[in-house]
Amino acid sequence: MTAVELTNKPDPSLLLTSSNGDHVPIEIIHHILSILEIQGQFRALCKVQQLSSAFHHLTSPYLYRHVHIYASICPILPTVREM
């Protein structure tokens, strides 16, 4: 299978097709995205999200399901104990 392109169908009936016309079931895409999430491959998920607006829509729940804010990265935010 070669490059994947998206047809102009609204979600949830979004069809993914290869350049030779083979359909890729949306369940396969979700399975791949869930594997990336489980493995902590957030950079890869970000790259997939940037492929198209459809991939952005599909990938966002995997990126923002659990949001962690670390004090070392954002020290200006008060911690729960300080509030």
Phi, psi and omega in degrees: 000142181253205186307144181261133175234155184256137175276164183274064178245140178290152174292140013267000181271028180298128179251132174254128180232148175278171181294340177265009173094358178289138178273136175255115180301139181299333178297326178295317179297314179298322179296316178298315180297322179292325176296316178299319179295313181300322181279358179072026181273065186287330175296317178297318177298321177297320178295318178297320181299330183276356183294317181194171179294327178293316178293326176300314179297319182289325188273332185308315179299330180285332180277327188248015179296317179230112180256127180243129176245118183261135180299327180293333180271324184229073186291346182282346178280133178288147177278167181298323181295328182282342184277000000 
